[in-house]
Amino acid sequence: MKRPKLKKASKRMTCHKRYKIQKKVREHHRKLRKEAKKRGRKKPRKDPGVPNSAPFKEALLREAELRKQQLEELKQQQKLDRQKEQNKKRKLETDPDVELSNTEPVREESGQRKAKRAKTSKQSPKMLHCQELKKVIEASDVVLEVLDARDPLGCRCPQVEEAIIRGGQKKLVLVLNKSDLVPKENLENWLSYLKKELPTVVFKASTQLKDKRKRIKLVKVKKKAALSKSEACVGKEGLWKLLEGFQKTCGKAIHVGVIGFPNVGKSSVINSLKQEQICSVGVSMGLTRCMQLVPLDKQITIIDSPCFIVSPLNSAPALALRSPASIEEVKPLEAASAILSQADAQQVVLKFTVPVFTNSLEFFTSFAQRRGLHQKGGSPNVERAARVLWSEWTGAFLVYYCHPPASWTPPPHFNESIVTDMKWGFDLEELEKNNAHSIQAIKSPHLASSILFQSSGLTNGVIDEKDIPEELPKQKKQKQEQEESYEDVRIDQGIVDKEGDDESLDMSPAEEACEALPEKSQAEKQSAPSFVLDKMTEEEDDAYDFSTDYV
C-alpha cells in the first residue's frame, strides 16, 4: 500500500538549475533594457520643486496651491452640472410637459448644426462641384487646365474656358499630362496645334511619391538609387519656371488653380510639383470633392479643384469617358460599347489578343473568356468584361492616341486679342526649350503598339447650378447614401480616411474602379437583349476574381 504524502514537495533544486534560471532572467532584463533604449523611452523625471535659493519661493508655492484649489473647484462644478442635466433628462422622460429653460441654448446649438447639414444634404453633389469650381476660378490668377494627352481635345471644356476669359485678368495654361502614353510624333503634333492658341506644357506626373500622412517602412536601399524613367516626373522644371516668371512680372504672390475633367491627373500634377502625396489620388474617378490649398513656396499657392460636370447633351463616347461613377449613373455595358465604337478594331484585336469581332457583344464574350471572367455554369460574364474595359480605358495605363485636326481654327470663345492677352507675361521661348527637353526625356510607346481612337471633339460641361438637370425620384433614392458620405468629406475639407487609403492600396486598378460603379438598375435589365439578360441575372459574387486579370 502506498504511503500518503504528509508533507508538501520541497522547492529545493540543484545549483546548476538555479544558476541557469538566474542567467535567463538576467538575459531577459538586458533584452528589455536594449529595446527600451531603442524606443527612446525614459523614466519621467521627478519634479525637483522650487529650489531654496530661488527668490519669492513662498509666493510661488502659494500661487501653485491656489491654482490647484481652483482646478478642484472647477471639476466639482462640472460634476454638479452633469448631475443636474441628468436629473432634468429623467424628469423629461417621466413628465414630458415640464418646461426646461436651461436646456434651450443646447437645443439651439444642435439645431443650428442640423440646419447646416440639411442645407448641404439638399444640394446634389453636382451642385457642390459647380460651387467649388467657381470658387477656384475666382480665387486664381493663373488657371492650369490639365488635359489627357491621349485625347486633349476631348478634355477641353468651352464653357469653363469662357468663364475664365470673362473673369478678367486671369491666365489660362494647358498642361498635357500622361504624355508617356502616346507616341512621340503624335505628342509633337498636338503640342504644335495647341500652342497656337494657349501656352502649353508637356508633363508627366510621378507615380511613386511618399505620403506625408503615413509612415512607410522602407527597406534599406543605396542612397544613389533614384526613380526609374517610368516613375519619375517630367516637365516639372518647365512648369515651375513658367509660373515663377509670371509671378515676377506680376510682382506679387499668385494663386494657381488646377482644373480639368475626372481622371486627367489634376491631383497628381500638384503632388509632383510638391514632391509629396498631399492630394488624394486613385483609380476611381472624382476623388477630389472640394478645393484644397497647397503652398508651393512663399509666392506661389496651388489650389486643387473637383472635376467638371459633363453635360448630358454630349455624345455617348464623351459621356462614357468623362462621367465619374461617384456622381453619374454609369452603365458599363453601354459605356464600354460606345468607347469600342470609336477605336480601331484591328488594333483592339492585337492589343487585347482576342479574335476578330463584328459587334461589341462578340468582343466582350471573347474578352471575358480571355481574362477568365465566368459566371456560374461557366458562361462568360459579359458585363464584368465591359466593366474591366471601361476601367482600363479611363485609367492611366492603356496606350491610345487621337490625331489632331488637320487645320487650326480658333474656338468661338477665342479671338486674336484674347490669345495675345493669355500669352502675355510668360516666357514662351524658354517654355519651348523645356518642352523639347521633356519630349526627349519621356519614354514613349511605339505607334504599332498603340490604339487609334476617334476623338469626339470638345466636351461640353455644366458650370452653373441652374443648368444641372433634375434627377428622377428613383435616382434620388439611390444616391441618398452617396450624398451623406459626400457631406462628411466636404465638412472635413478633403481629409481622406486612412482606412480607405489602405483598402485602395490592396485593391487592383480594375477592382477599385468597378467598386465605384453603381449596381444594376431594373431599367438596365429591361434595355439589355434577351440573350444577355440570362447572363446578367446570374450572381456576380461568385464570378472570377479580378486579381487574376493582371497575372
SESE-933254 format. One line per field, with one value per residue (C-alpha): x, y, z. Coordinates in Angstrom, 1 decimal, padded with zeros to 4 digits. Layout:
! residues N
xx = (X,...)
yy = (Y,...)
zz = (Z,...)
//
This chain:
! residues 551
xx = (000.0,001.3,002.0,000.1,002.1,002.1,004.4,004.4,007.0,010.3,011.2,014.9,016.7,020.2,022.6,023.0,019.3,019.1,022.1,020.6,017.3,019.2,021.2,018.0,016.4,019.5,019.4,015.7,016.2,019.1,016.9,014.2,016.7,018.0,014.6,013.7,016.9,016.0,012.5,013.9,011.5,012.9,011.5,009.7,011.9,010.5,009.7,012.6,010.4,011.4,015.0,015.6,017.9,015.1,013.6,009.9,009.7,006.9,004.8,005.3,004.2,001.1,000.2,000.6,-001.7,-004.3,-004.3,-004.6,-007.7,-009.3,-008.9,-010.5,-013.4,-013.9,-014.0,-016.6,-018.7,-018.6,-019.7,-022.6,-023.7,-023.6,-025.7,-028.3,-028.6,-029.1,-031.8,-033.6,-033.5,-035.0,-037.8,-038.4,-038.8,-041.2,-043.1,-042.8,-044.9,-042.3,-040.6,-036.9,-035.5,-031.8,-031.7,-032.9,-029.5,-028.1,-031.0,-030.5,-026.8,-027.7,-030.5,-028.0,-025.7,-028.7,-029.7,-026.3,-026.3,-029.8,-028.7,-025.8,-027.7,-030.4,-027.8,-026.7,-023.0,-023.2,-024.2,-021.5,-018.9,-020.0,-019.8,-016.3,-015.2,-016.4,-014.6,-011.3,-011.7,-012.5,-009.5,-006.9,-004.6,-003.4,-005.6,-004.0,-006.3,-005.0,-005.5,-005.1,-002.5,-004.4,-007.4,-006.5,-009.4,-012.0,-010.6,-011.3,-014.4,-015.5,-017.9,-015.2,-012.7,-015.3,-015.9,-012.2,-012.0,-015.0,-013.3,-010.9,-007.2,-006.8,-004.3,-005.1,-002.4,-002.8,-000.9,-000.6,-000.4,000.1,002.5,004.2,001.1,001.1,003.7,006.3,005.2,001.6,002.7,004.7,001.7,-000.6,001.9,002.3,-001.5,-002.3,000.5,-001.0,-003.9,-002.6,000.7,001.1,003.3,004.3,004.0,004.2,003.2,005.2,003.7,005.8,005.6,005.8,002.7,003.5,000.5,001.7,004.8,006.0,008.7,011.1,013.8,017.4,018.5,021.5,021.2,022.2,019.2,016.7,013.3,013.1,012.2,008.7,008.1,010.0,008.2,008.9,008.1,008.2,011.0,009.3,006.0,007.8,009.9,006.7,004.9,007.9,008.4,004.8,005.0,008.0,006.2,003.2,005.3,003.0,002.1,-000.1,-002.7,-002.7,-005.9,-005.8,-008.9,-010.0,-012.2,-012.1,-009.0,-006.8,-004.3,-005.0,-004.0,-001.1,000.3,000.1,001.8,004.6,005.2,005.2,007.2,004.8,001.5,-000.6,-003.7,-005.6,-005.2,-006.7,-008.1,-011.7,-013.0,-014.0,-012.0,-011.4,-014.6,-013.6,-011.0,-007.7,-004.9,-001.3,001.5,004.5,006.6,006.0,004.9,003.0,000.0,-001.8,-005.5,-006.8,-010.4,-013.1,-013.7,-016.0,-019.6,-020.3,-023.4,-025.9,-026.0,-022.6,-022.1,-022.1,-018.3,-017.7,-020.2,-018.5,-015.0,-015.8,-018.6,-017.4,-019.3,-019.4,-021.7,-023.3,-025.1,-022.8,-024.0,-020.8,-022.1,-023.3,-020.3,-017.8,-019.7,-019.6,-015.8,-015.2,-017.2,-014.6,-011.5,-009.7,-011.0,-007.8,-005.6,-008.0,-007.8,-004.0,-003.8,-006.2,-005.3,-008.9,-010.4,-011.9,-015.3,-018.3,-020.1,-019.4,-021.1,-018.8,-015.8,-016.9,-017.7,-014.2,-012.6,-014.3,-013.1,-009.6,-009.5,-011.2,-014.3,-017.0,-020.4,-021.9,-022.1,-019.0,-020.8,-018.7,-019.5,-020.2,-021.0,-017.9,-015.8,-017.4,-016.5,-012.9,-012.6,-014.2,-011.9,-008.8,-009.7,-010.4,-007.3,-003.7,-002.1,-003.8,-001.9,-004.1,-004.0,-006.0,-005.0,-005.2,-007.4,-005.8,-006.2,-006.3,-009.5,-009.9,-012.9,-015.9,-015.0,-011.4,-010.1,-006.7,-006.7,-007.6,-004.9,-002.3,-003.5,-003.3,000.3,001.4,003.7,005.0,008.5,007.4,010.9,012.1,008.9,009.5,013.0,011.8,009.0,011.6,013.8,010.7,009.7,013.3,013.2,009.9,010.0,007.1,005.4,005.7,003.0,002.3,001.5,-000.9,-004.7,-006.0,-009.1,-011.5,-012.0,-015.5,-014.2,-014.7,-016.7,-019.5,-019.7,-022.0,-020.7,-024.0,-026.2,-029.3,-028.2,-027.9,-030.8,-033.2,-032.8,-035.7,-037.1,-035.6,-032.2,-032.5,-033.3,-030.3,-027.9,-029.1,-026.4,-023.7,-024.8,-024.5,-021.0,-020.2,-021.2,-018.8,-015.9,-016.8,-017.0,-013.6,-012.2,-010.7,-009.2,-009.1,-009.9,-006.8,-008.7,-010.0,-006.4,-005.2,-008.0,-007.4,-003.7,-004.6,-007.1,-006.1,-006.9,-009.8,-011.3,-011.1,-012.8,-015.5,-016.3,-017.1,-019.7,-023.4,-025.4,-027.6,-031.0,-034.2,-034.2,-030.7,-032.0,-035.0,-032.8,-030.5,-031.1,-032.8,-029.7,-027.6,-030.3,-029.8,-026.1,-026.8,-029.2,-026.5,-024.9,-021.8,-020.4,-019.2,-017.6,-013.8,-011.7,-010.2,-006.7,-006.2,-006.8,-003.3,-001.3)
yy = (000.0,003.4,005.8,009.1,012.3,014.1,017.0,019.3,018.7,020.5,023.5,022.8,022.4,021.8,024.6,024.1,024.6,027.7,029.4,028.6,030.4,033.4,033.6,033.5,036.3,038.5,038.0,038.8,042.1,043.0,042.5,044.7,047.5,047.3,047.6,050.4,052.2,051.8,053.2,056.1,055.7,057.2,057.3,060.6,062.8,063.8,067.5,068.8,071.6,075.2,075.5,077.2,079.8,081.0,084.4,084.7,080.9,081.3,083.4,080.8,078.0,079.9,080.5,076.8,075.9,078.4,077.0,073.5,074.5,076.3,073.2,071.1,073.5,073.6,069.8,069.7,072.3,070.4,067.3,069.0,070.4,067.0,065.6,068.4,067.7,064.0,064.8,067.1,064.4,062.0,064.5,065.0,061.2,060.9,064.3,065.5,068.6,070.1,073.2,073.4,076.8,075.9,073.3,075.7,077.0,073.5,072.6,075.7,074.8,071.3,072.7,075.0,072.1,070.1,073.1,073.4,069.7,069.9,072.7,070.8,067.5,069.2,070.1,067.4,066.5,068.1,071.5,071.3,070.5,073.6,075.8,074.6,075.1,078.7,079.4,078.0,080.1,083.3,082.8,082.0,084.4,081.5,078.5,075.3,073.2,069.6,067.6,063.9,063.6,060.6,062.8,066.5,068.0,065.8,067.0,070.7,072.4,075.5,076.6,076.7,078.4,081.1,081.6,082.1,084.7,086.6,086.5,089.4,089.4,085.6,083.5,080.0,077.4,073.9,071.0,067.9,065.2,061.4,062.3,058.9,057.1,058.5,058.1,060.8,062.0,062.4,064.3,066.8,067.3,068.1,070.5,072.4,072.5,073.7,076.2,078.4,079.1,078.9,078.3,074.5,072.5,068.8,067.0,063.5,063.2,061.0,057.7,057.0,059.6,059.3,060.0,062.5,061.3,057.7,056.2,053.7,051.2,051.2,048.6,049.9,050.8,052.7,056.4,056.8,054.7,057.0,056.6,054.8,056.6,055.3,056.6,059.9,063.3,065.0,068.6,069.9,072.3,073.8,074.4,075.7,078.3,079.4,080.1,081.8,084.0,085.1,085.8,088.1,090.0,090.5,091.5,089.8,086.4,084.4,081.6,078.9,076.9,073.3,072.3,069.5,066.5,063.4,061.1,063.6,063.8,067.1,066.0,064.0,067.2,069.0,066.1,066.0,069.8,069.5,066.2,064.8,063.0,065.8,065.5,062.2,060.2,056.9,054.9,055.7,058.9,062.1,061.6,065.3,066.8,070.2,072.9,072.4,075.0,073.7,076.3,075.6,078.4,081.9,083.4,080.6,078.7,075.9,075.2,071.7,071.6,069.0,067.7,069.3,068.1,066.7,067.9,065.2,066.7,065.2,062.2,058.7,058.2,061.5,060.7,057.3,058.7,061.8,060.7,059.8,056.9,058.5,061.3,059.9,056.7,054.8,051.6,049.7,047.7,050.9,052.9,050.3,049.7,053.5,053.6,050.5,052.0,054.9,052.7,050.9,047.3,045.8,047.4,046.5,042.8,043.0,044.8,042.5,039.3,038.4,037.0,039.4,040.6,042.1,043.8,044.7,041.7,039.3,041.3,041.2,037.5,036.6,039.2,037.6,034.1,035.5,037.1,034.2,036.1,033.5,033.1,030.1,027.3,028.5,031.1,034.3,037.3,040.0,042.8,042.2,042.2,045.6,047.0,045.9,047.5,050.8,050.9,050.3,052.9,055.6,054.6,055.6,052.6,051.9,053.3,055.0,058.3,060.7,062.7,066.5,068.3,069.0,072.8,075.0,077.1,079.2,078.2,080.7,082.0,082.9,085.6,087.1,089.7,087.1,084.8,087.6,088.5,084.9,084.6,088.0,087.6,084.2,083.4,081.3,080.8,079.2,077.1,075.8,074.7,073.0,071.2,069.9,068.6,066.9,065.2,063.7,062.6,060.8,057.1,057.0,053.8,052.7,053.7,050.0,049.1,052.0,052.0,054.8,056.5,058.8,061.9,063.3,066.9,069.4,068.1,070.4,070.9,072.4,075.3,076.9,075.1,076.1,074.1,070.9,068.6,067.5,063.9,061.4,060.2,056.7,058.2,060.4,057.4,055.5,058.5,059.4,057.4,058.8,062.4,061.7,060.4,063.3,065.8,064.2,064.5,068.1,069.1,067.6,069.8,067.0,064.9,061.2,058.4,056.3,053.0,053.8,054.6,051.2,049.4,051.1,050.2,046.5,046.6,046.2,049.1,047.3,046.3,049.8,051.3,048.6,049.1,052.7,051.7,051.6,048.4,047.4,049.0,047.5,049.8,048.5,044.9,045.8,047.6,044.6,041.9,038.7,036.5,038.9,039.0,035.4,036.1,039.2,037.6,035.2,036.1,038.2,037.5,034.0,035.3,035.2,037.4,040.5,039.9,037.1,039.6,041.1,037.9)
zz = (000.0,-001.0,001.9,001.7,001.4,004.7,003.6,000.6,-002.1,-001.4,-003.6,-003.3,-006.6,-007.8,-008.0,-011.8,-012.4,-010.1,-011.8,-015.2,-014.2,-012.9,-016.1,-018.2,-016.0,-016.5,-020.3,-020.3,-018.4,-020.6,-023.7,-022.2,-021.5,-025.0,-026.6,-024.3,-025.3,-029.0,-028.5,-026.6,-023.7,-020.5,-017.0,-016.3,-014.1,-010.8,-010.2,-008.2,-006.9,-006.3,-005.0,-001.7,-003.4,-005.7,-004.8,-003.9,-003.2,-000.7,-003.2,-006.0,-003.7,-002.6,-006.3,-007.1,-004.2,-005.3,-008.9,-007.6,-005.5,-008.5,-010.6,-008.0,-007.6,-011.4,-011.6,-008.8,-010.5,-013.8,-011.9,-010.4,-013.8,-015.3,-012.5,-012.9,-016.7,-016.0,-013.5,-016.0,-018.7,-016.2,-015.4,-019.1,-019.6,-016.7,-017.2,-020.9,-020.2,-017.9,-019.4,-019.1,-019.8,-019.2,-021.9,-024.7,-025.7,-026.0,-028.3,-030.4,-030.9,-032.0,-034.2,-036.0,-036.8,-038.1,-040.3,-041.8,-042.6,-044.0,-046.4,-047.7,-047.9,-050.0,-052.6,-055.0,-055.5,-058.9,-057.5,-054.9,-057.6,-059.5,-056.5,-055.6,-059.2,-059.3,-056.0,-057.5,-060.7,-058.8,-056.4,-059.1,-061.0,-063.3,-064.2,-065.3,-067.4,-067.2,-070.4,-071.1,-073.9,-075.3,-076.1,-075.5,-077.5,-075.6,-072.3,-073.0,-071.8,-073.7,-071.0,-068.3,-070.6,-071.5,-067.7,-067.2,-070.0,-068.6,-065.1,-066.1,-065.8,-065.5,-067.5,-068.9,-069.4,-070.9,-069.3,-071.4,-068.7,-069.3,-072.2,-071.8,-073.1,-076.6,-079.5,-079.7,-083.2,-082.0,-078.9,-081.1,-083.4,-080.5,-079.0,-082.2,-082.6,-079.0,-078.6,-081.4,-079.0,-075.4,-073.6,-073.4,-071.1,-071.7,-068.4,-066.9,-063.3,-060.9,-059.9,-056.8,-054.1,-050.3,-048.4,-045.6,-043.5,-043.4,-042.0,-044.6,-043.5,-046.4,-047.0,-046.7,-050.2,-051.6,-051.4,-055.0,-056.2,-057.9,-059.5,-062.8,-066.0,-065.9,-062.4,-062.5,-063.1,-066.4,-067.2,-063.6,-064.2,-067.3,-065.4,-062.3,-064.4,-066.3,-063.0,-061.4,-064.4,-064.4,-060.6,-061.1,-063.9,-061.6,-058.6,-056.1,-054.7,-057.1,-056.7,-059.4,-059.8,-061.3,-063.2,-065.5,-066.2,-064.0,-064.2,-066.2,-063.3,-061.5,-058.0,-059.5,-061.1,-057.7,-055.9,-058.5,-058.1,-054.3,-054.4,-051.7,-051.8,-050.3,-052.5,-052.6,-055.8,-057.0,-059.9,-059.2,-060.9,-059.0,-055.8,-055.2,-054.0,-052.6,-053.1,-051.3,-050.9,-051.3,-050.9,-053.2,-051.8,-050.2,-053.5,-055.3,-053.9,-055.9,-055.5,-056.2,-057.5,-058.1,-061.7,-064.3,-064.6,-068.0,-069.9,-070.8,-074.4,-075.3,-077.4,-075.9,-076.1,-074.4,-071.6,-071.1,-070.8,-068.7,-066.3,-062.8,-061.4,-058.0,-059.4,-062.6,-063.1,-065.5,-067.3,-068.0,-071.0,-072.8,-071.9,-073.0,-076.3,-077.0,-076.4,-078.5,-081.4,-081.7,-081.5,-084.4,-084.4,-085.8,-083.2,-080.4,-081.5,-081.4,-078.1,-076.2,-078.1,-079.0,-082.3,-084.9,-083.8,-085.7,-082.8,-079.2,-077.7,-079.5,-078.3,-074.7,-074.8,-076.2,-073.9,-070.8,-071.9,-072.4,-069.0,-067.2,-066.3,-065.9,-064.2,-062.5,-065.1,-067.0,-069.2,-069.9,-067.7,-070.4,-068.0,-065.9,-069.1,-070.1,-066.6,-067.0,-070.4,-069.2,-066.1,-068.2,-070.8,-068.3,-066.2,-066.5,-068.2,-071.6,-074.6,-077.2,-079.2,-081.3,-084.4,-084.1,-086.6,-090.0,-089.8,-086.8,-086.3,-083.1,-081.0,-080.9,-077.4,-078.5,-080.8,-081.6,-078.8,-076.2,-077.5,-077.2,-073.7,-072.5,-073.7,-072.1,-069.1,-070.0,-071.4,-074.4,-075.8,-072.6,-072.4,-075.9,-075.0,-071.8,-073.8,-076.3,-073.5,-071.8,-075.1,-075.4,-071.7,-072.0,-072.9,-075.4,-076.8,-080.4,-082.9,-083.7,-080.1,-079.6,-080.4,-082.7,-081.2,-082.9,-080.7,-080.4,-080.1,-077.3,-074.4,-073.1,-069.3,-066.8,-064.7,-063.4,-060.9,-062.9,-065.9,-064.0,-065.0,-062.2,-061.1,-061.1,-057.8,-058.2,-058.8,-055.7,-053.5,-054.9,-054.4,-050.9,-049.1,-051.5,-050.7,-046.9,-047.3,-049.6,-046.9,-044.4,-046.8,-047.6,-043.9,-043.3,-046.2,-048.3,-045.5,-046.7,-044.3,-043.7,-043.7,-047.2,-048.4,-047.0,-048.8,-052.1,-051.9,-051.6,-054.5,-058.1,-060.5,-062.1,-058.8,-057.4,-060.5,-060.5,-056.8,-057.7,-060.2,-059.0,-059.1,-062.0,-062.1,-063.3,-066.4,-067.3,-067.3,-069.4,-072.0,-072.4,-075.1,-074.1,-074.6,-072.4,-069.8,-068.8,-068.2,-066.3,-063.9,-062.5,-059.2,-059.7,-056.2,-057.3,-060.5,-061.2,-059.1,-060.8,-059.4,-062.0,-064.8,-064.4,-063.8)
//
